[in-house]
Amino acid sequence: MRKRLIGKAFAIAMSGAMVLTATPVTANIFHVAHIVKAADDAQQDEWTYCYVGLTWAEYWANEGVYNANDTSSSDVEDSHYEKDKGGYDVVTRATTNHGLHRGSFQGNAVIKAKASDDTTKEFSVSHWSKDGKKFYQSSTDATGVSYAKGTITDTDGTQYKLTSYEVKGTKYVPVKVKTTDLDALKANHTVVENGGTLVGGYGENQLKSYQKTANVTANTYGLKTATKQEDGSFIFSARSNEGTESGVKDEALKEATGVTPNLRSGDAVGSYGETLRLDLNGDYSDLGANLQSVKWTFYGDDSTYTTPVKTYGTKFAADNWMHKSMGIQLGLTESYRSELPNGTDGTGYWNVTIYGLGYEDASYDVEVTKDGISENVTPSEAVDTSALQALVDSVKKMNSADYTTASWKEVEGELAEAEEELAKSAHYESMVNEAYTHLKAAVDALEKVKKTPSNTATPVPTATPVPTNSPDKKNDSVKKDTGKTDVSKLASVKIKKAVSKKKKTAQITWKKVSGATGYEVRYSLKKSMKKSKTKSVKNVQKVVIKKLKAGKTYYIQVRAVKTESGKKSVGKWSSVKKVKVKK
């Protein structure tokens, strides 16, 4: 293009020199120089639209967040015994058992590893295989590198042990850059031009992987402008949300729908060192696969959300995590990047904004009370691990052959995490509770292998159905939850309300589940559902629980039950609702 413009400029100039014979040639040459410069300036104004991988500091630099340029590290260990209380450094708290893939959905990630002879190697991570057994080093990598619980087997057979996992930044940021600066940008950043492949995510239960084609234009939502500096480096502008296109070929700009924000409180906060935590439940699979970064804005006591006090930018996987069945977990982690303003404790009004590839920003307003702020506690030998230990012991007695391979794999992963927690000499209560909840959820989701009955077997008589309670009697009963029932394909229950209108009672209502013949409601003073009691009701969507402790907070879950031909099956437990009992 530039050659054509310059050639045309010379042609015009020399034509002028031939016509204007009275003008000295030198004057015409001077005129040529001006035309060439104009052509060059026109070239300078041409833009290239593409995706660029940015470090956290580069991404947040012009987004108005606190301490955006701080990449220093801290020597203080977090609750996972990792040094991730610094600024926008690249340490992350992913585990060796699982979690690496969940931290690199949209991240520029690097695995550092060491062989038995102390040889070290770095592996770049583009994306993961659907079974989590391999990672790929680029979008065009067809071979991959094997990975299993911290052991990396390279393509030449050499084995390494993971020493650190670093998510350096986000990898697909839509950017416009002057075409003349494109090569310089490519020299220091990973660039995917239009028509190139975007690949990421991870296929695990509700989590999804993706492969897309880049199509960035001047009308792409969230577009940043890259500007080259005199020293050759680049700065990146704030995101522009004026565009209406997704930046993905054949995809319209998406809006996050079917996602339910769940502000956590009590012992549900602090498992990963976070001060505040907001989970996204519901239909989160696609948003999770495309989620890039999260901004938290604190408004103090301003309920109108008009005047922000402080704004914070977060990073994967220190502040944000994914779970295959429990949702997207967003935290504001205690660190240099998220120090609360002097004189405040975090209680008040917050806005949480999610940025995602091909998505409009999803924004949620929440009010945080004292119960929503994690206490700055230290690990203790006095933390009660008996419930977790009992659950681990019971799982070890189970026969894996009775369950499908996929569902048992989930149990194995959570079991490894639980045993790793139990092996510690001191514990954070939040981490013990988290390990219990995750393992119990995996056990509840187990799918039994369907066994083909023998042709010679004696037919078993059909059991007499258990009669329902007569209308003039109580239709419910309280019992201990044994968990010894078959998991069916009944849909999960969605709790509508959990309120306490009368002293020492709680009223729970929920949405009807198709095919259910009844429901079970379990309640406990512990978020982990330790020492829970279960109340069974026939096919109604409301129950009143009596004889509760006045002034105490109870945690509630509901699941659907189907009794057919004397055989009982159950659905998955619902998300947890809490209710404070009226005094």
C-alpha positions as CSV (number, residue, x, y, z in Angstrom):
1,M,0.0,0.0,0.0
2,R,2.8,2.4,1.0
3,K,4.7,1.7,-2.2
4,R,1.7,2.3,-4.3
5,L,1.0,5.7,-2.6
6,I,4.6,6.8,-2.9
7,G,4.8,5.6,-6.5
8,K,1.7,7.6,-7.3
9,A,3.1,10.6,-5.5
10,F,6.2,10.5,-7.6
11,A,4.2,10.2,-10.8
12,I,2.1,13.2,-9.9
13,A,5.2,15.3,-9.0
14,M,7.2,14.4,-12.1
15,S,4.2,15.2,-14.2
16,G,4.0,18.6,-12.5
17,A,7.7,19.1,-13.2
18,M,7.3,18.5,-16.9
19,V,4.3,20.9,-17.1
20,L,5.6,23.7,-14.9
21,T,8.8,24.2,-16.9
22,A,9.3,27.7,-15.5
23,T,9.6,26.3,-12.0
24,P,13.1,25.1,-11.0
25,V,13.4,21.3,-10.7
26,T,14.6,21.7,-7.2
27,A,11.3,23.3,-6.2
28,N,9.4,20.4,-7.7
29,I,11.6,17.9,-5.9
30,F,10.8,19.8,-2.7
31,H,7.1,19.4,-3.6
32,V,7.6,15.7,-4.2
33,A,9.0,15.4,-0.7
34,H,5.9,16.9,0.7
35,I,3.7,14.6,-1.3
36,V,5.7,11.5,-0.1
37,K,5.3,12.7,3.5
38,A,1.6,13.1,3.0
39,A,1.4,9.5,1.7
40,D,3.4,8.3,4.6
41,D,1.1,10.1,7.0
42,A,-1.9,8.4,5.3
43,Q,-0.3,5.1,5.9
44,Q,0.2,6.0,9.6
45,D,-3.5,6.5,10.0
46,E,-4.4,3.0,8.9
47,W,-5.4,0.6,11.7
48,T,-5.2,-3.1,12.3
49,Y,-7.8,-4.8,14.5
50,C,-6.8,-7.9,16.4
51,Y,-6.7,-9.8,19.7
52,V,-3.7,-9.2,22.0
53,G,-2.5,-11.0,25.1
54,L,-1.9,-8.5,28.0
55,T,-0.4,-8.8,31.4
56,W,-2.7,-7.9,34.3
57,A,-0.8,-4.6,34.8
58,E,-1.2,-3.7,31.1
59,Y,-4.8,-4.6,31.1
60,W,-5.8,-2.6,34.2
61,A,-3.4,0.3,33.7
62,N,-6.0,2.7,32.3
63,E,-9.2,1.2,33.8
64,G,-9.1,3.4,37.0
65,V,-8.5,0.6,39.4
66,Y,-6.4,0.7,42.6
67,N,-2.7,0.0,42.4
68,A,-2.9,-1.2,38.8
69,N,0.8,-0.9,38.1
70,D,2.0,-2.8,41.2
71,T,3.6,-6.1,40.1
72,S,5.6,-6.6,43.4
73,S,5.3,-9.8,45.3
74,S,4.7,-10.4,49.0
75,D,6.6,-12.9,51.2
76,V,3.5,-13.5,53.3
77,E,1.7,-16.8,52.7
78,D,-2.0,-17.0,52.0
79,S,-4.5,-19.6,53.3
80,H,-3.2,-22.0,50.7
81,Y,0.4,-21.5,51.8
82,E,1.2,-19.7,48.6
83,K,2.8,-16.3,48.3
84,D,0.1,-14.5,46.4
85,K,-0.6,-11.4,48.5
86,G,1.3,-9.1,46.2
87,G,0.0,-6.9,43.4
88,Y,-0.4,-8.0,39.8
89,D,2.4,-10.5,39.9
90,V,1.9,-13.9,38.3
91,V,1.6,-16.3,41.1
92,T,-1.6,-18.2,41.3
93,R,-3.2,-20.6,43.8
94,A,-4.2,-23.5,41.5
95,T,-3.7,-27.0,43.0
96,T,-1.9,-30.0,41.6
97,N,-4.9,-32.3,41.9
98,H,-7.2,-30.0,39.8
99,G,-7.7,-26.4,39.2
100,L,-5.0,-25.5,36.7
101,H,-7.4,-25.7,33.8
102,R,-10.0,-23.7,35.7
103,G,-7.6,-20.9,36.2
104,S,-6.6,-20.6,32.5
105,F,-9.8,-20.4,30.7
106,Q,-8.8,-17.0,29.3
107,G,-5.3,-16.7,30.7
108,N,-1.8,-16.5,29.4
109,A,-0.5,-19.3,31.6
110,V,3.0,-20.8,32.2
111,I,3.8,-24.0,34.0
112,K,7.3,-24.1,35.6
113,A,8.6,-27.6,36.3
114,K,11.7,-29.5,37.5
115,A,13.0,-33.0,36.4
116,S,14.6,-35.5,38.8
117,D,18.1,-34.3,37.7
118,D,17.1,-30.8,38.6
119,T,16.7,-29.7,35.0
120,T,14.0,-27.0,34.8
121,K,11.6,-26.2,32.0
122,E,8.8,-23.8,31.3
123,F,5.7,-24.8,29.4
124,S,3.3,-22.2,27.9
125,V,-0.4,-23.2,28.2
126,S,-2.8,-22.3,25.5
127,H,-5.7,-24.6,26.5
128,W,-6.5,-28.0,27.9
129,S,-7.9,-31.2,26.6
130,K,-11.5,-32.0,27.5
131,D,-10.5,-34.7,29.9
132,G,-7.9,-32.5,31.6
133,K,-5.1,-35.0,30.9
134,K,-3.2,-32.8,28.4
135,F,-2.4,-29.1,27.9
136,Y,-1.6,-27.6,24.5
137,Q,1.1,-24.9,24.1
138,S,-0.6,-23.1,21.2
139,S,-3.8,-23.0,19.3
140,T,-2.2,-25.1,16.5
141,D,-0.6,-27.7,18.8
142,A,-2.1,-31.1,18.0
143,T,0.1,-33.2,20.2
144,G,-0.1,-31.7,23.7
145,V,1.8,-32.4,26.9
146,S,0.5,-35.0,29.4
147,Y,-0.4,-33.9,32.9
148,A,-1.6,-35.8,36.0
149,K,-1.7,-34.4,39.5
150,G,1.5,-32.3,39.2
151,T,3.4,-34.7,37.0
152,I,4.2,-33.4,33.4
153,T,5.3,-35.9,30.8
154,D,6.9,-34.1,27.9
155,T,6.6,-35.2,24.3
156,D,10.1,-36.9,24.5
157,G,9.0,-38.9,27.6
158,T,10.9,-36.8,30.2
159,Q,8.9,-36.3,33.4
160,Y,8.8,-33.2,35.4
161,K,7.2,-32.1,38.7
162,L,5.2,-28.9,38.7
163,T,6.9,-26.2,40.8
164,S,4.6,-23.3,40.0
165,Y,1.7,-22.3,37.8
166,E,1.5,-18.7,36.7
167,V,-1.4,-17.0,35.0
168,K,0.3,-13.9,33.6
169,G,-2.7,-12.1,32.2
170,T,-5.7,-12.4,29.9
171,K,-5.1,-13.6,26.3
172,Y,-7.8,-12.3,24.0
173,V,-8.2,-8.5,24.4
174,P,-9.7,-6.8,21.4
175,V,-7.2,-4.1,20.3
176,K,-6.7,-1.6,17.5
177,V,-3.1,-0.7,16.6
178,K,-1.6,1.4,13.8
179,T,-0.7,-0.9,11.0
180,T,2.9,0.4,11.0
181,D,3.2,-0.6,14.7
182,L,1.8,-4.1,14.3
183,D,5.2,-5.8,13.9
184,A,6.5,-4.1,17.0
185,L,3.4,-5.2,18.9
186,K,3.9,-8.8,17.8
187,A,7.6,-8.7,19.0
188,N,6.5,-8.4,22.6
189,H,2.9,-9.7,22.7
190,T,0.9,-12.7,21.5
191,V,-1.3,-11.4,18.7
192,V,-4.2,-13.2,17.0
193,E,-5.2,-11.5,13.8
194,N,-8.6,-11.7,12.2
195,G,-9.3,-15.2,10.8
196,G,-7.1,-16.7,13.5
197,T,-8.2,-19.3,16.1
198,L,-9.4,-18.5,19.6
199,V,-9.4,-21.5,21.8
200,G,-10.0,-21.9,25.6
201,G,-12.3,-23.0,28.3
202,Y,-12.4,-26.5,29.7
203,G,-15.0,-29.2,29.4
204,E,-15.9,-30.5,32.9
205,N,-19.5,-31.0,34.0
206,Q,-21.2,-27.6,33.5
207,L,-17.9,-25.9,32.4
208,K,-17.4,-25.7,28.6
209,S,-14.6,-25.4,26.2
210,Y,-14.7,-23.3,23.0
211,Q,-13.0,-22.8,19.6
212,K,-13.8,-19.6,17.7
213,T,-12.6,-17.4,14.9
214,A,-11.3,-13.9,15.5
215,N,-13.2,-11.0,13.8
216,V,-12.3,-7.7,15.5
217,T,-13.5,-4.4,14.0
218,A,-13.8,-0.8,14.9
219,N,-17.3,-1.7,16.3
220,T,-16.1,-4.4,18.7
221,Y,-17.4,-4.1,22.2
222,G,-14.6,-3.6,24.8
223,L,-12.0,-2.4,22.3
224,K,-8.7,-1.0,23.5
225,T,-6.3,1.2,21.6
226,A,-2.6,0.2,21.6
227,T,-0.2,3.2,21.4
228,K,3.5,2.8,20.8
229,Q,5.9,4.7,23.1
230,E,9.3,6.2,22.2
231,D,11.1,3.3,23.9
232,G,9.2,0.7,21.8
233,S,6.8,-0.4,24.5
234,F,3.0,0.0,24.3
235,I,0.3,1.4,26.5
236,F,-3.3,0.3,26.2
237,S,-6.3,2.6,26.6
238,A,-9.4,2.0,28.7
239,R,-12.0,-0.3,27.2
240,S,-14.5,1.3,24.9
241,N,-18.0,-0.1,25.3
242,E,-19.6,1.9,22.4
243,G,-19.3,-1.0,20.0
244,T,-22.1,-3.5,19.2
245,E,-20.2,-6.4,17.8
246,S,-18.7,-9.5,19.6
247,G,-15.3,-9.7,17.9
248,V,-16.1,-13.3,17.1
249,K,-17.0,-14.5,13.6
250,D,-20.6,-15.4,13.2
251,E,-21.5,-14.6,16.8
252,A,-23.6,-11.7,17.9
253,L,-22.7,-9.8,21.1
254,K,-24.0,-11.9,24.0
255,E,-25.7,-10.9,27.2
256,A,-25.3,-12.9,30.5
257,T,-28.8,-14.4,31.1
258,G,-29.9,-17.1,33.5
259,V,-27.0,-16.3,35.9
260,T,-27.9,-15.8,39.5
261,P,-25.5,-13.8,41.8
262,N,-25.0,-15.4,45.2
263,L,-23.2,-13.2,47.8
264,R,-21.6,-15.5,50.2
265,S,-21.4,-15.0,54.0
266,G,-20.3,-16.7,57.2
267,D,-18.0,-19.7,56.8
268,A,-18.6,-19.7,53.0
269,V,-16.1,-16.7,52.7
270,G,-12.4,-17.0,53.1
271,S,-11.6,-20.4,51.7
272,Y,-9.2,-18.9,49.2
273,G,-8.0,-16.0,51.2
274,E,-10.8,-13.7,49.9
275,T,-12.2,-10.8,51.9
276,L,-15.5,-10.8,49.9
277,R,-17.0,-13.5,47.7
278,L,-19.7,-13.5,45.1
279,D,-20.6,-16.7,43.3
280,L,-22.5,-16.9,40.0
281,N,-24.8,-19.8,39.8
282,G,-27.5,-21.0,37.4
283,D,-26.7,-21.1,33.7
284,Y,-23.1,-20.0,34.0
285,S,-21.3,-22.5,31.7
286,D,-20.8,-20.2,28.6
287,L,-20.1,-17.1,30.6
288,G,-17.5,-19.0,32.7
289,A,-15.7,-20.3,29.6
290,N,-15.5,-16.7,28.2
291,L,-14.9,-14.8,31.5
292,Q,-11.8,-12.7,31.3
293,S,-11.6,-10.3,34.3
294,V,-13.7,-8.8,37.1
295,K,-13.9,-5.3,38.5
296,W,-15.1,-4.5,42.1
297,T,-16.3,-1.0,42.9
298,F,-16.9,0.1,46.5
299,Y,-19.5,2.8,47.2
300,G,-19.3,2.8,51.0
301,D,-22.6,3.8,52.5
302,D,-23.9,5.3,49.2
303,S,-26.9,3.2,48.4
304,T,-27.5,5.1,45.2
305,Y,-24.2,3.8,43.7
306,T,-23.4,7.3,42.6
307,T,-20.0,8.1,44.1
308,P,-17.4,5.3,44.1
309,V,-14.9,5.2,47.0
310,K,-12.4,2.8,45.5
311,T,-12.3,0.5,42.5
312,Y,-10.3,-2.8,42.3
313,G,-9.3,-5.1,39.4
314,T,-8.8,-8.8,40.0
315,K,-6.9,-11.6,38.3
316,F,-7.2,-15.3,37.7
317,A,-6.8,-17.6,39.5
318,A,-5.9,-15.7,42.7
319,D,-9.2,-13.9,42.9
320,N,-11.5,-15.8,40.5
321,W,-12.1,-19.5,40.2
322,M,-14.3,-22.0,38.4
323,H,-16.1,-25.0,39.7
324,K,-17.6,-27.7,37.6
325,S,-21.0,-27.8,39.5
326,M,-20.9,-25.0,42.1
327,G,-20.5,-22.0,39.8
328,I,-18.2,-19.2,39.0
329,Q,-16.5,-18.0,42.3
330,L,-15.4,-14.4,42.4
331,G,-13.4,-13.0,45.3
332,L,-11.7,-9.8,46.3
333,T,-8.5,-11.3,47.8
334,E,-6.5,-9.7,50.5
335,S,-3.5,-8.3,48.6
336,Y,-1.7,-5.2,47.5
337,R,-4.2,-4.9,44.7
338,S,-7.3,-4.8,46.9
339,E,-6.5,-3.0,50.1
340,L,-9.6,-1.4,51.7
341,P,-9.7,2.4,52.3
342,N,-8.6,3.6,55.7
343,G,-11.5,3.6,58.2
344,T,-13.6,1.1,56.3
345,D,-14.1,-2.6,56.8
346,G,-15.7,-3.5,53.5
347,T,-19.3,-3.3,54.7
348,G,-21.6,-1.3,52.4
349,Y,-22.6,-1.2,48.8
350,W,-20.6,-2.8,46.0
351,N,-20.8,-3.2,42.3
352,V,-19.2,-6.3,40.6
353,T,-18.7,-6.1,36.8
354,I,-17.7,-9.1,34.7
355,Y,-15.9,-8.8,31.4
356,G,-16.1,-11.7,29.0
357,L,-15.0,-12.5,25.4
358,G,-17.9,-11.7,23.1
359,Y,-20.1,-10.5,26.0
360,E,-21.5,-7.3,27.1
361,D,-20.4,-6.4,30.7
362,A,-22.5,-8.2,33.3
363,S,-23.0,-5.9,36.4
364,Y,-24.4,-6.8,39.8
365,D,-25.1,-4.5,42.8
366,V,-24.8,-6.1,46.2
367,E,-24.9,-4.9,49.8
368,V,-22.3,-6.5,52.1
369,T,-22.9,-6.8,55.8
370,K,-20.5,-7.9,58.6
371,D,-21.4,-11.5,57.9
372,G,-20.1,-11.1,54.4
373,I,-16.6,-10.1,55.4
374,S,-14.2,-12.9,56.2
375,E,-12.3,-12.7,59.4
376,N,-8.5,-12.4,59.2
377,V,-7.8,-15.7,60.9
378,T,-4.8,-18.0,61.1
379,P,-4.7,-21.8,60.8
380,S,-5.4,-23.7,64.0
381,E,-4.9,-27.2,65.2
382,A,-8.2,-26.8,67.1
383,V,-10.3,-26.7,63.9
384,D,-12.8,-29.6,63.9
385,T,-12.1,-32.0,60.9
386,S,-14.1,-35.0,62.2
387,A,-17.0,-34.5,59.7
388,L,-14.5,-34.3,56.8
389,Q,-12.6,-37.3,58.1
390,A,-15.8,-39.3,58.4
391,L,-16.8,-38.5,54.9
392,V,-13.4,-39.4,53.5
393,D,-13.5,-42.7,55.4
394,S,-16.9,-43.5,54.0
395,V,-15.9,-42.7,50.4
396,K,-12.9,-45.0,50.7
397,K,-15.2,-47.9,51.5
398,M,-17.3,-47.3,48.4
399,N,-16.8,-49.6,45.4
400,S,-15.9,-47.6,42.3
401,A,-17.1,-50.4,40.0
402,D,-20.7,-49.5,41.1
403,Y,-20.6,-46.1,39.5
404,T,-19.9,-44.6,36.1
405,T,-16.3,-43.8,35.3
406,A,-17.0,-40.1,34.7
407,S,-18.9,-39.6,38.0
408,W,-16.4,-41.6,40.0
409,K,-13.5,-39.5,38.5
410,E,-15.1,-36.4,40.0
411,V,-15.2,-38.1,43.4
412,E,-11.5,-39.1,43.1
413,G,-10.5,-35.5,42.4
414,E,-12.4,-34.1,45.4
415,L,-11.2,-37.0,47.6
416,A,-7.6,-36.1,46.8
417,E,-8.3,-32.5,47.8
418,A,-9.9,-33.6,51.0
419,E,-7.1,-35.9,52.0
420,E,-4.6,-33.2,51.2
421,E,-6.4,-30.9,53.6
422,L,-6.6,-33.5,56.4
423,A,-2.9,-34.1,56.1
424,K,-2.1,-30.5,57.3
425,S,-1.2,-30.0,60.9
426,A,-3.3,-26.9,61.2
427,H,-6.4,-25.8,59.3
428,Y,-8.5,-22.9,58.2
429,E,-12.1,-23.7,59.1
430,S,-13.3,-22.3,55.8
431,M,-11.0,-24.6,53.9
432,V,-12.2,-27.7,55.8
433,N,-15.8,-26.7,55.1
434,E,-15.0,-26.1,51.4
435,A,-13.4,-29.6,51.1
436,Y,-16.4,-31.2,52.8
437,T,-18.9,-29.4,50.6
438,H,-17.1,-30.2,47.4
439,L,-16.6,-33.9,48.2
440,K,-20.2,-34.3,49.4
441,A,-21.5,-32.7,46.2
442,A,-19.4,-35.1,44.1
443,V,-20.7,-38.1,46.1
444,D,-24.3,-36.9,45.8
445,A,-23.8,-36.6,42.0
446,L,-22.6,-40.2,41.6
447,E,-24.3,-42.2,38.9
448,K,-24.7,-45.9,39.4
449,V,-23.8,-48.4,36.6
450,K,-26.9,-49.9,35.1
451,K,-26.6,-53.6,35.4
452,T,-28.3,-55.9,32.9
453,P,-30.4,-58.5,34.8
454,S,-29.6,-62.2,34.2
455,N,-32.0,-64.1,32.0
456,T,-32.1,-67.0,34.5
457,A,-32.7,-64.9,37.6
458,T,-35.9,-65.4,39.5
459,P,-38.1,-62.5,39.1
460,V,-38.4,-60.3,42.2
461,P,-41.9,-59.5,43.2
462,T,-42.9,-55.9,42.9
463,A,-42.8,-54.2,46.3
464,T,-46.0,-53.0,47.7
465,P,-46.0,-49.2,47.5
466,V,-45.8,-47.4,50.8
467,P,-49.1,-45.7,51.4
468,T,-49.1,-41.9,51.7
469,N,-50.2,-40.3,54.9
470,S,-53.9,-39.7,55.3
471,P,-55.1,-36.1,54.9
472,D,-55.9,-35.8,58.6
473,K,-52.4,-36.7,59.7
474,K,-49.1,-34.9,59.4
475,N,-47.5,-35.2,56.0
476,D,-44.0,-34.9,57.1
477,S,-41.4,-36.2,59.5
478,V,-37.9,-35.4,60.8
479,K,-35.0,-37.8,60.5
480,K,-31.3,-37.9,60.1
481,D,-30.0,-37.7,56.5
482,T,-28.4,-41.0,55.6
483,G,-27.6,-40.2,52.0
484,K,-28.1,-43.8,51.0
485,T,-30.5,-43.3,48.1
486,D,-30.1,-43.5,44.4
487,V,-29.4,-40.3,42.5
488,S,-32.0,-39.9,39.7
489,K,-32.3,-37.5,36.8
490,L,-34.7,-35.3,38.7
491,A,-34.0,-31.7,38.2
492,S,-32.4,-29.7,41.0
493,V,-34.8,-27.7,43.2
494,K,-34.8,-23.9,43.1
495,I,-35.6,-22.5,46.6
496,K,-37.8,-19.4,46.3
497,K,-37.8,-18.1,49.9
498,A,-36.5,-19.1,53.3
499,V,-38.0,-16.8,55.9
500,S,-38.7,-16.8,59.7
501,K,-42.1,-15.2,60.4
502,K,-42.7,-16.7,63.8
503,K,-40.5,-17.4,66.8
504,K,-38.3,-20.6,66.5
505,T,-39.8,-21.4,63.0
506,A,-38.7,-21.1,59.4
507,Q,-40.9,-21.3,56.3
508,I,-39.3,-22.7,53.1
509,T,-40.9,-22.5,49.6
510,W,-39.5,-23.8,46.4
511,K,-40.4,-24.4,42.7
512,K,-42.1,-27.6,41.6
513,V,-39.9,-30.3,40.0
514,S,-41.4,-32.3,37.2
515,G,-41.7,-36.0,38.1
516,A,-41.2,-35.5,41.8
517,T,-43.5,-37.3,44.3
518,G,-42.1,-35.5,47.3
519,Y,-39.3,-33.5,48.6
520,E,-36.6,-33.5,51.4
521,V,-35.6,-30.4,53.2
522,R,-32.4,-30.6,55.2
523,Y,-31.2,-27.9,57.6
524,S,-28.2,-27.3,59.8
525,L,-26.4,-24.6,61.8
526,K,-23.3,-25.3,59.7
527,K,-22.9,-24.3,56.1
528,S,-21.2,-27.6,55.5
529,M,-24.5,-29.2,56.6
530,K,-22.7,-31.0,59.4
531,K,-25.2,-32.6,61.8
532,S,-28.1,-31.7,59.5
533,K,-31.6,-32.9,60.0
534,T,-33.9,-33.8,57.1
535,K,-37.7,-33.1,56.9
536,S,-39.6,-35.1,54.3
537,V,-42.9,-33.9,52.7
538,K,-45.2,-35.2,50.1
539,N,-45.8,-33.4,46.8
540,V,-46.1,-29.8,48.1
541,Q,-43.7,-26.9,47.6
542,K,-43.8,-25.5,51.1
543,V,-42.8,-26.6,54.6
544,V,-42.6,-25.0,58.1
545,I,-39.7,-26.2,60.3
546,K,-40.4,-25.8,64.0
547,K,-38.4,-26.0,67.2
548,L,-35.4,-24.2,65.8
549,K,-33.0,-22.2,68.0
550,A,-34.1,-18.6,68.3
551,G,-31.8,-16.0,66.8
552,K,-29.6,-18.5,65.1
553,T,-28.8,-18.7,61.4
554,Y,-29.8,-22.0,59.7
555,Y,-28.6,-23.2,56.3
556,I,-31.3,-24.9,54.1
557,Q,-31.2,-27.2,51.1
558,V,-34.0,-29.0,49.3
559,R,-34.0,-31.9,46.9
560,A,-36.7,-33.7,44.9
561,V,-37.8,-37.3,45.6
562,K,-39.5,-39.8,43.4
563,T,-41.0,-43.0,44.8
564,E,-42.1,-45.5,42.2
565,S,-42.9,-49.2,42.8
566,G,-41.5,-48.9,46.2
567,K,-38.1,-47.7,44.9
568,K,-36.9,-44.3,46.0
569,S,-34.6,-42.0,44.0
570,V,-33.6,-38.4,44.6
571,G,-32.3,-35.4,42.7
572,K,-29.3,-33.2,43.6
573,W,-29.5,-30.9,46.6
574,S,-30.3,-27.3,45.8
575,S,-28.1,-24.3,46.3
576,V,-27.9,-23.4,50.0
577,K,-30.3,-20.8,51.4
578,K,-29.8,-19.3,54.8
579,V,-32.4,-17.9,57.2
580,K,-32.1,-16.2,60.6
581,V,-34.7,-17.5,63.0
582,K,-36.9,-15.0,64.7
583,K,-36.5,-14.6,68.5
